[in-house]
């Protein structure tokens, strides 16, 4: 069984970060060890949430893992709330990369042309350094612009996405994945590109609305597929199709929670989709 460390926050209520990564990766047959960066009573769209920084626990936790001889197949970072946390993550990611392990960074910090509320303006620079240490990164359009110094655009063509992917690859990563591509109002896309390869695009229908946790669901599914040995192209297709199906299920549910997507209901579908990918590879 594959085993990965996920370094991101944990919300007691809310569907995001570790509360998505743990069950999704477990359903995919992967053991997910967690290194929580922050404990929140509920995620940040709730007003008045309680938050506790857990940065002082990183060193004793990882030291104990080393002392007990635990081995991991990779590391996956998500939301990191401060430059200090990003720097701590960078040290771990560099260690995993030296060991030839999967190093997957989701540089969560911005969307729709702006940093998330409360984000330190110095965070993009620190996040850029973290991405340089990774093997695979998956920013959305806004984050890709911040990482590459590109002007943000709300609508995109192939040349624009190709430019972003090339800029991300110049950071030294092996594979760059960009999410949140809008070529028209009816579709949502994702693209992946490796060093010396052409970009691969995949589109699904766009369902209007704000669906908290959809980006985390994509990242968790994508990193799980990559860890299981699927190609970047198959991984982004699997993750994008699963997220679209989950959003569709959520949008059709009158009792859906406003603070997250109904991924719990669609996990059986994810397993079915995994089976199709496996059969496709066996036939190929």
C-alpha positions in Angstrom: 0.0 0.0 0.0 1.3 3.5 -0.9 1.7 6.0 1.9 1.8 9.7 1.5 2.2 12.7 3.9 -0.4 15.5 3.5 0.6 18.8 5.0 -2.3 21.2 5.2 -4.9 22.5 7.7 -7.7 20.6 9.4 -11.1 22.1 9.8 -13.4 20.5 12.5 -16.4 21.4 10.3 -16.2 22.0 6.6 -15.1 20.1 3.5 -11.6 21.1 2.6 -7.9 20.4 3.0 -7.3 17.4 5.2 -11.0 16.6 5.7 -11.1 15.9 2.0 -7.6 14.5 1.5 -7.9 11.8 4.2 -11.1 10.1 3.0 -10.4 10.5 -0.7 -6.9 9.0 -0.6 -8.1 6.2 1.7 -10.8 5.3 -0.8 -8.2 5.2 -3.5 -6.3 2.6 -1.4 -3.6 5.0 -0.2 -2.6 5.5 3.4 -2.6 9.2 4.2 -0.4 10.4 7.1 -1.3 13.9 8.1 0.9 16.8 9.2 -1.8 19.4 10.2 -0.6 23.0 9.9 -3.6 24.7 11.6 -6.7 23.6 13.5 -9.9 25.5 12.8 -13.3 25.1 14.3 -14.7 25.5 10.8 -13.1 26.6 7.6 -12.6 30.2 6.7 -15.9 31.0 5.0 -17.5 30.7 8.4 -17.6 33.9 10.4 -15.9 34.0 13.8 -14.0 30.7 13.4 -11.5 29.6 16.0 -8.0 28.9 14.7 -4.8 27.5 16.3 -1.4 27.5 14.5 0.3 24.2 14.8 3.7 25.2 13.4 5.4 24.3 16.7 4.4 20.7 16.2 6.1 20.1 12.9 9.6 19.4 14.2 8.6 16.9 17.0 6.2 15.0 14.7 8.7 14.6 11.9 11.5 13.8 14.3 9.4 11.0 15.8 8.6 9.7 12.3 12.4 9.6 11.6 13.1 7.9 14.9 10.6 5.2 14.3 11.9 4.5 10.8 8.7 5.4 9.0 8.9 5.6 5.2 6.6 7.5 2.9 6.2 7.4 -0.9 5.6 11.1 -1.2 4.4 14.4 0.2 1.4 16.5 -0.8 1.0 20.1 0.5 -2.1 22.2 0.4 -3.1 25.4 2.2 -0.2 26.9 4.2 -1.1 29.9 6.3 2.2 31.7 6.7 5.6 32.2 5.1 7.0 30.2 8.1 4.8 27.3 7.3 5.7 27.5 3.6 9.4 27.4 4.6 8.9 24.4 6.8 7.1 22.6 4.0 9.9 23.5 1.6 12.4 21.7 3.8 10.3 18.6 3.8 9.6 18.7 0.1 13.3 19.1 -0.7 14.1 16.1 1.5 11.5 13.9 -0.3 12.7 15.1 -3.7 16.3 14.1 -2.9 15.0 10.7 -2.0 13.2 10.4 -5.4 9.7 10.5 -3.9 6.6 12.2 -5.3 6.5 15.9 -4.3 3.1 17.4 -5.1 2.4 21.1 -4.2 -1.0 22.7 -4.5 0.0 26.4 -4.0 -3.3 27.5 -2.4 -3.3 31.3 -2.0 -5.5 33.1 -4.5 -8.3 33.0 -7.0 -10.2 35.2 -9.4 -7.3 37.6 -9.8 -6.6 38.3 -6.1 -5.0 36.8 -3.0 -7.5 35.1 -0.6 -8.6 37.3 2.3 -6.0 37.5 5.1 -3.1 36.1 3.0 0.3 37.7 3.7 1.4 39.7 0.6 4.8 38.0 1.1 3.3 34.5 0.7 3.5 34.4 -3.2 7.3 34.8 -3.1 7.7 32.1 -0.4 5.3 29.8 -2.4 7.3 30.3 -5.5 10.4 29.0 -3.7 8.4 26.0 -2.5 7.2 25.2 -6.0 10.8 25.3 -7.2 11.4 22.4 -4.8 8.4 20.3 -6.0 8.1 17.7 -8.8 4.5 18.5 -9.6 2.5 21.6 -9.0 -1.2 22.4 -9.5 -2.0 26.1 -9.3 -5.2 27.6 -10.6 -5.0 30.5 -13.1 -4.5 33.2 -10.5 -1.9 31.3 -8.7 -0.1 30.4 -11.9 0.0 34.1 -12.8 1.5 35.0 -9.4 4.1 32.3 -9.7 5.2 33.3 -13.2 4.7 37.1 -13.1 2.0 36.9 -15.8 -0.9 39.4 -16.1 -4.2 37.8 -14.9 -7.0 37.2 -17.4 -10.5 35.9 -16.7 -10.9 34.3 -20.1 -8.2 32.1 -21.7 -7.0 30.8 -25.0 -4.5 28.0 -25.8 -1.6 30.3 -26.2 -2.2 32.0 -22.8 -2.3 28.6 -21.0 0.7 27.4 -22.9 2.6 30.5 -21.8 1.6 29.9 -18.2 2.7 26.2 -18.3 6.0 27.1 -19.8 6.6 29.7 -17.1 5.8 27.2 -14.4 8.1 24.5 -15.9 10.9 27.1 -15.8 10.6 26.9 -12.0 12.2 23.4 -12.3 9.2 21.2 -11.8 8.8 18.0 -13.8 5.0 18.5 -14.5 2.9 21.7 -14.3 -0.9 21.4 -14.0 -3.1 24.5 -14.3 -6.8 24.4 -13.2 -9.7 26.7 -13.6 -9.3 27.3 -17.4 -12.2 29.2 -19.0 -12.2 29.2 -22.8 -15.9 29.9 -22.9 -18.8 30.2 -20.4 -20.0 26.7 -20.9 -16.8 24.8 -20.0 -14.2 24.5 -17.3 -10.8 23.1 -18.1 -7.5 21.8 -16.8 -4.1 21.4 -18.5 -0.9 19.5 -17.8 2.5 19.8 -19.4 5.8 18.1 -18.7 9.4 19.1 -19.5 9.8 18.8 -23.3 6.2 17.6 -23.9 3.2 19.3 -25.4 0.3 20.3 -23.1 -2.7 18.1 -22.6 -6.1 19.7 -22.1 -9.3 18.3 -20.6 -12.6 20.1 -20.4 -15.9 19.4 -18.5 -19.1 21.3 -18.6 -19.2 24.4 -16.3 -21.8 24.5 -13.5 -22.2 28.1 -12.3 -21.9 28.6 -8.5 -19.5 28.6 -5.7 -18.5 25.1 -4.5 -16.2 25.2 -1.6 -13.6 22.4 -1.5 -13.7 21.6 -5.2 -10.1 22.6 -5.7 -9.0 20.4 -2.8 -11.0 17.5 -4.2 -9.3 17.8 -7.5 -5.8 18.0 -5.9 -6.4 15.0 -3.6 -7.8 12.8 -6.5 -5.0 13.9 -8.8 -2.2 13.2 -6.4 -3.7 9.8 -5.5 -3.8 8.8 -9.2 -0.2 10.0 -9.7 0.9 8.0 -6.7 -0.8 4.9 -8.1 1.3 5.3 -11.2 -1.2 6.9 -13.6 0.1 9.3 -16.2 -0.4 13.1 -15.7 -2.9 13.1 -18.6 -5.0 10.2 -17.1 -4.7 11.8 -13.6 -6.1 15.2 -14.6 -8.9 13.6 -16.6 -9.9 11.3 -13.7 -9.8 14.2 -11.2 -11.6 16.7 -13.4 -14.4 14.3 -14.3 -14.8 13.3 -10.7 -15.0 16.9 -9.5 -17.5 17.8 -12.2 -19.7 14.8 -11.2 -19.5 15.8 -7.6 -20.4 19.4 -8.3 -23.4 18.2 -10.4 -24.5 15.9 -7.5 -24.1 18.8 -5.0 -26.0 21.3 -7.2 -28.9 18.9 -7.6 -29.2 18.2 -3.8 -31.6 20.7 -2.1 -30.1 19.7 1.2 -26.5 20.1 0.2 -24.3 21.9 2.8 -23.5 25.4 1.6 -19.9 25.0 2.9 -18.8 22.1 0.8 -19.4 19.6 -2.0 -21.1 16.2 -1.5 -17.9 14.1 -2.2 -19.0 11.5 0.4 -21.9 10.5 -1.9 -19.7 10.2 -5.0 -16.8 8.2 -3.6 -18.2 5.0 -5.1 -18.2 6.7 -8.5 -14.5 7.6 -8.0 -13.7 3.9 -7.4 -15.6 3.0 -10.6 -13.7 5.6 -12.6 -10.4 4.2 -11.2 -11.4 0.8 -12.4 -12.0 2.1 -15.9 -8.5 3.8 -15.9 -6.9 0.5 -14.8 -8.7 -1.5 -17.5 -7.7 1.1 -20.1 -4.0 0.7 -19.1 -4.2 -3.1 -19.1 -5.8 -3.1 -22.6 -3.1 -0.6 -23.9 
